[in-house]
């Protein structure tokens, strides 16, 4: 419990915030969470509803945390692989968020429990557009494909896929389809940002992230199709 509280406090300080109170709940399972109160600078506000056809999609962290976490419970991954995922989950999105404003981002969503496909679908519906994803460009944590292949899949991934599959057009190889889609539907913990921005600003954004020690992967484009539809190729 001490380590959980210290870890949370350290991240609060890193984010430039202040812890101002709290309360305890007696329950069967340990729980820890934070709620955030702040002031929004309207001229820097990026919502999920402004994506435009032709925009590029950038993902700022690998995916697969749900699969690896399930594999950790089954003692199927090494301590080093688990630590790499933990480090990724603990990384703040402050740099990608600040730099996307400078790069003229048109829309953004975080990638959490509804998966890459689920959160992208929500952005597309809000923006009235569709998207194409390049499967080979989507970054994964090490061993995600191997763990998915042997069934280390959290229940939430199946529920996510059941919800979203009617809106996904698969254009890849038949052999890859099942494993690839379940990975794209994997529920994430602190899965980074999915940013839509004009193509002319893409390289500047990726360069800025690299210079400041953050990650950025160009994974697809916004298209002018049926709102909410995702084509994976």
C-alpha positions as CSV (number, residue, x, y, z in Angstrom):
1,X,0.0,0.0,0.0
2,X,2.9,2.4,0.8
3,X,4.4,1.8,-2.6
4,X,1.1,2.4,-4.4
5,X,0.5,5.7,-2.5
6,X,4.1,6.8,-3.1
7,X,3.9,5.9,-6.8
8,X,0.7,7.9,-7.2
9,X,2.1,10.9,-5.4
10,X,5.3,10.9,-7.5
11,X,3.2,11.0,-10.7
12,X,1.1,13.8,-9.3
13,X,4.3,15.8,-8.7
14,X,5.7,14.9,-12.1
15,X,2.5,16.2,-13.7
16,X,2.8,19.5,-11.9
17,X,-0.3,19.0,-9.9
18,X,-1.0,19.1,-6.1
19,X,-2.7,16.4,-4.0
20,X,-5.4,18.2,-1.9
21,X,-7.3,15.5,-0.1
22,X,-8.8,12.1,-0.2
23,X,-10.8,9.4,1.6
24,X,-10.7,5.7,2.3
25,X,-13.1,2.9,1.5
26,X,-13.1,-0.4,3.3
27,X,-13.6,-3.2,0.7
28,X,-12.6,-6.8,-0.2
29,X,-10.1,-5.6,-2.8
30,X,-7.5,-2.8,-2.7
31,X,-8.4,0.1,-4.9
32,X,-6.5,3.4,-5.7
33,X,-7.6,6.2,-7.9
34,X,-7.5,10.0,-8.4
35,X,-9.9,12.6,-9.8
36,X,-8.5,15.7,-11.4
37,X,-9.7,19.2,-11.2
38,X,-8.2,21.9,-13.4
39,X,-8.7,24.9,-15.7
40,X,-8.8,24.4,-19.5
41,X,-7.0,26.9,-21.8
42,X,-9.7,27.1,-24.5
43,X,-7.2,28.0,-27.3
44,X,-5.3,24.8,-26.6
45,X,-8.3,22.5,-26.3
46,X,-8.3,19.5,-28.6
47,X,-11.4,17.3,-28.6
48,X,-12.2,14.0,-30.3
49,X,-14.6,15.6,-32.9
50,X,-12.4,17.6,-35.3
51,X,-10.7,15.0,-37.4
52,X,-10.7,15.7,-41.1
53,X,-10.2,13.5,-44.3
54,X,-6.5,13.5,-45.1
55,X,-5.3,13.9,-41.5
56,X,-2.6,11.5,-40.3
57,X,-3.1,9.4,-37.2
58,X,-0.2,9.2,-34.7
59,X,-0.2,6.7,-31.7
60,X,2.1,7.7,-28.9
61,X,2.5,4.4,-27.1
62,X,2.6,0.7,-28.1
63,X,-0.5,-1.4,-27.3
64,X,-0.9,-4.8,-25.7
65,X,-0.9,-3.9,-22.0
66,X,-4.1,-6.0,-21.4
67,X,-2.6,-9.1,-23.0
68,X,0.8,-8.7,-21.2
69,X,-1.0,-8.1,-17.9
70,X,-3.0,-11.3,-18.4
71,X,0.3,-13.1,-19.3
72,X,1.9,-11.8,-16.1
73,X,-0.9,-13.3,-14.0
74,X,-0.2,-16.6,-15.8
75,X,3.6,-16.3,-15.3
76,X,4.1,-16.5,-19.0
77,X,6.4,-13.5,-19.6
78,X,9.8,-12.5,-18.1
79,X,10.3,-9.9,-15.5
80,X,12.1,-7.7,-18.0
81,X,9.1,-7.8,-20.4
82,X,6.7,-7.0,-17.6
83,X,8.9,-4.1,-16.5
84,X,9.0,-2.6,-19.9
85,X,5.1,-2.6,-20.1
86,X,4.9,-1.2,-16.5
87,X,7.3,1.6,-17.5
88,X,5.2,2.4,-20.6
89,X,2.0,2.5,-18.5
90,X,3.7,4.8,-16.0
91,X,4.9,7.3,-18.6
92,X,2.9,10.5,-18.7
93,X,1.4,11.9,-22.0
94,X,2.5,15.5,-21.1
95,X,5.0,15.8,-24.0
96,X,2.8,14.4,-26.7
97,X,-0.1,16.5,-25.5
98,X,1.8,19.7,-25.5
99,X,3.5,19.1,-28.8
100,X,0.3,18.1,-30.6
101,X,-1.1,21.6,-29.9
102,X,1.9,23.1,-31.5
103,X,1.5,20.8,-34.4
104,X,-2.1,21.9,-35.1
105,X,-3.8,18.6,-34.0
106,X,-7.4,18.5,-35.2
107,X,-8.6,15.7,-32.8
108,X,-7.3,13.5,-30.1
109,X,-8.4,10.6,-27.8
110,X,-6.6,8.6,-25.2
111,X,-6.4,4.9,-25.6
112,X,-7.7,3.1,-22.6
113,X,-10.2,0.4,-21.8
114,X,-12.2,0.5,-25.0
115,X,-9.0,-0.4,-27.0
116,X,-7.4,1.3,-30.1
117,X,-10.3,0.2,-32.3
118,X,-13.0,1.4,-29.8
119,X,-11.5,4.8,-29.1
120,X,-10.8,5.4,-32.7
121,X,-14.3,4.5,-33.6
122,X,-15.6,7.0,-31.1
123,X,-13.4,9.7,-32.6
124,X,-14.6,8.9,-36.1
125,X,-18.3,9.0,-35.1
126,X,-17.8,12.3,-33.4
127,X,-16.0,13.8,-36.4
128,X,-18.3,12.2,-39.1
129,X,-15.4,10.5,-40.8
130,X,-13.7,7.1,-41.4
131,X,-10.1,5.8,-41.1
132,X,-7.6,3.4,-42.5
133,X,-5.0,1.7,-40.2
134,X,-1.8,0.1,-41.5
135,X,-1.4,-3.0,-39.3
136,X,2.4,-3.2,-39.8
137,X,2.8,0.4,-38.5
138,X,1.0,-0.2,-35.2
139,X,3.5,-0.6,-32.4
140,X,3.2,-3.5,-30.0
141,X,4.9,-4.3,-26.7
142,X,7.3,-7.3,-27.0
143,X,5.7,-10.8,-26.9
144,X,2.2,-9.4,-27.5
145,X,1.7,-11.5,-30.7
146,X,3.1,-14.6,-29.0
147,X,0.9,-14.2,-25.9
148,X,-2.2,-13.6,-28.0
149,X,-1.5,-16.7,-30.1
150,X,-1.6,-18.9,-27.0
151,X,-4.8,-17.4,-25.5
152,X,-3.5,-14.8,-23.0
153,X,-6.5,-12.6,-23.8
154,X,-8.4,-10.5,-21.2
155,X,-12.2,-10.8,-21.3
156,X,-12.5,-7.1,-22.1
157,X,-10.8,-7.7,-25.5
158,X,-13.6,-10.1,-26.6
159,X,-16.3,-7.7,-25.4
160,X,-14.6,-4.8,-27.2
161,X,-14.3,-6.8,-30.4
162,X,-17.9,-7.9,-30.3
163,X,-19.0,-4.3,-30.0
164,X,-16.7,-2.9,-32.8
165,X,-16.3,-5.7,-35.4
166,X,-19.4,-4.6,-37.4
167,X,-17.5,-1.3,-38.1
168,X,-14.2,-2.9,-39.1
169,X,-13.3,-3.7,-42.7
170,X,-10.4,-6.2,-42.7
171,X,-8.2,-6.0,-45.8
172,X,-5.2,-8.0,-44.5
173,X,-4.4,-11.7,-44.9
174,X,-7.0,-14.2,-43.6
175,X,-4.4,-16.0,-41.5
176,X,-3.6,-12.8,-39.5
177,X,-7.2,-11.7,-39.0
178,X,-8.3,-13.2,-35.7
179,X,-5.1,-12.6,-33.7
180,X,-4.6,-9.1,-35.2
181,X,-8.2,-7.9,-34.4
182,X,-8.1,-9.2,-30.8
183,X,-4.8,-7.3,-30.3
184,X,-6.4,-4.1,-31.7
185,X,-9.4,-4.7,-29.4
186,X,-7.1,-5.2,-26.3
187,X,-8.2,-3.0,-23.4
188,X,-5.3,-0.7,-22.5
189,X,-4.1,0.8,-19.2
190,X,-2.6,4.2,-19.9
191,X,-2.3,3.5,-23.6
192,X,-1.1,6.9,-24.8
193,X,-2.8,9.3,-27.2
194,X,-4.2,8.8,-30.7
195,X,-3.7,12.2,-32.5
196,X,-5.1,13.3,-35.8
197,X,-3.2,16.2,-37.5
198,X,-2.6,17.6,-41.0
199,X,-0.1,15.7,-43.0
200,X,2.1,18.8,-43.6
201,X,2.7,18.9,-39.8
202,X,3.3,15.1,-39.3
203,X,7.1,15.0,-39.5
204,X,7.5,18.1,-37.3
205,X,5.4,16.4,-34.6
206,X,7.3,13.1,-34.8
207,X,10.6,14.9,-34.7
208,X,9.5,16.9,-31.6
209,X,8.5,13.8,-29.8
210,X,11.8,12.1,-30.6
211,X,13.8,15.1,-29.5
212,X,12.0,15.1,-26.1
213,X,12.3,11.4,-25.5
214,X,8.7,10.5,-26.3
215,X,7.3,8.0,-28.9
216,X,5.2,8.7,-32.0
217,X,4.1,6.2,-34.6
218,X,2.3,7.1,-37.9
219,X,-0.3,4.3,-38.1
220,X,-3.0,5.5,-40.6
221,X,-5.1,8.2,-42.0
222,X,-8.5,9.8,-41.7
223,X,-10.7,9.1,-44.8
224,X,-14.0,10.4,-46.2
225,X,-16.2,7.3,-45.8
226,X,-19.0,6.0,-43.7
227,X,-18.7,7.7,-40.2
228,X,-17.1,5.3,-37.7
229,X,-15.8,2.8,-40.2
230,X,-12.2,1.5,-39.7
231,X,-10.4,-0.2,-42.6
232,X,-7.4,-2.3,-41.5
233,X,-4.9,-3.3,-44.1
